[in-house]
Amino acid sequence: MEKTFVARPYAKAIFDIAVDTNTLEDWDKALLVLENFSTHPDVIALYENPTIDNQEIVGLLKYLLGSNVTDEQKNFIKLLIYNKRLKSLKTISKVYTELLNEHMSIDDVDVISSMELSDDMKKNLQDKLKKKLNLNQVKLNCIIDEDIIGGLVVRVGDHVVDGSIKNNLRQLTTYVLN
């Protein structure tokens, strides 16, 4: 994965612009569009083709992006292309999201379950996490991993609560064997 020291200045600059222009959510959405766009195999092949100069790449990408992003966001892509940082866009987007969440007092919580959680389960889990951990806002990142068999694994920052059946079986096995 791309080192964040390359991505952080770009993400911070975008974040500062977004705060000043009150476009935090717009940039968040645009970065996802740009990230998906920049990881497309055809775009990567175009970007890595040494026979096509940066100006042609920028022109083509601006045309292809059309009205999906603003002129300011297209200029951001241009900057990344000219600075040979288009491949850093995924990390830039990740760092921007971290800055946005911190700014909006949103805590990212990874929830690993063996099956998809219903909307009611997600809402209930968010409410309980807010209350128990004294969090302002919670953004759940739901991950399905059938290997945990059942239960949940919850990660908030560096803290992990493993309530999975797989973990319970592992602990039971260790207890019985010792």
N, C-alpha and C positions, 0 to 999 in steps of 0.2 A: 504494500500500500504506500502511496505517496506520502512523504514526510509532511507533517503539518507546518513546519517552519517555512516551506515554500508557499503553502496555501494561505496561511494566516494573514499576511499583509493584504492580499487580494480580498479575502473575506471581510477583514476589518474595514477596508476602504468602502466596500459595497455596503456594509452594515452602517457605517457613519453616514453615507449618502442616504440610505433608506430611512434612518432616524431623522435626518434633517428635512427630508421631503415627505415624511409620513407615508412611506411606501414599503414598510417592513414585510407585510404579507405578500405584496405584489412581487417583491424580489425573491421571497421564499419560493413562490410558485414558479417564477421565471427560472430560477436556478435549477429546479427539478426538470423543467422543459429543456433547458440548455444542456443539463447533464445527460439526459436521455438521448438528446440529439447528438451530442459529442461522442457518445459511446457506440453509435451505430457504425457497423463495419464499413459502410460506404464512405462515411465522413472520415473515419480513421484512415482509410486508404487514400482519400483525397488529401488529407492533412500531411500524410507521410510521403506523398509523391514528390520527389525532388524536382520534377520537371514543371510543376505548377507553382507559380510564385504566390506569396502571401496575399497580394492584392486581388488576384483571381479567386483565391479561396474565400477571402472575406466577402467579395461580391456575390459569389455563389451561395454562401451560407446565409447572408442577409436576405437574399432572394428566397431561399428555401424556408427560412424562418417566418417570412412574411409578417403577418400581423399577430403572430403568437407572442411576440416580445416587443418591447418598446425600442425606440432608437437608442436610448441610453444603454439598454441591455445588449443591443446589437454591437454598440461600441465597446462594451465590455468583452464580447467575444473577439472582436477585432484586436483588442489589447492582448488577450491571451494568445491569439494566433501569432501576432508579431513578436511576442516575448517567448514563444515556444512553450507555452504553459497550458495548452488546451487539454492535455492529458491530466492536468491537476484539477480539472473542474469538479470531479466527484469529491475530492477532499475539500476544495473550496466551499462547495455546497454543504458538506458536513460541518465544517467549522462555522459557517454562517448560521446554520441551524442551531448550533450550540450557543452562539452569541445571542441569537434571537430568543431562545428558551431562557437563557440567563436574564436577559433584559425584561422578559415578560413573566419572570418568576415561575417558569414551567419546569417541572422535573420530569426527565425521561425515565420511564420505568419499563424494563424488559420483562415480559411475562411469557414464560415458556409453558405450553400445555400440550397434551397429547392429542387434543382435538380443538376445533374452532370454538371460541367462546361466543356466547350469544351477546347481544347488545345489553341485555339486562345484567348479565354476569360482569361485563366490562364496567358498566356504570356502578354496580355494587362494589366491585374491586377498587375502582377509582375513589369512591367515597370512603371506603375503609382505609385505604392507603393515606388519603389526605388527613383523615382524623388520627390514625395511629402514629403516623410519622410527622405530623404537623406540617404538611406540605400545602402550598398555596394552590397550585394547579398541577395536575398530573396528565402526562401524555403517555398512553400505553403503546408500547411497541409489541404487538402480539406475534409470537413465533410458535409454529406448530412443530413439535418434535415427538413423534410416536415412540421413540426409544425410552422416554421417561415413564411410559406405561399409563400413568394417570397422575392426578394431582397437579401442582403448579410449582414452577421455579420462578421466583421474583427477584430481579436485580434492580437496585436503586443505587446508582453510583458504585461504590466499592462494596456495598452490602448485598449479600445474597441470602435469601431464605429458600431452602430447598425442601419443599413439601411433596416431592415426587414419590411415587410408589417405588421407582427404581432405587432412589436413595434410601428409602425405608427398608427395602429388601437387602441392600448392601450393608446397612447398619445391623440388621438382624443377623445376617450371615457372619459378620465380624463378631458379634456378641456370642453366637452359638459356637463358633470355632475357637473362641478364646475362653 
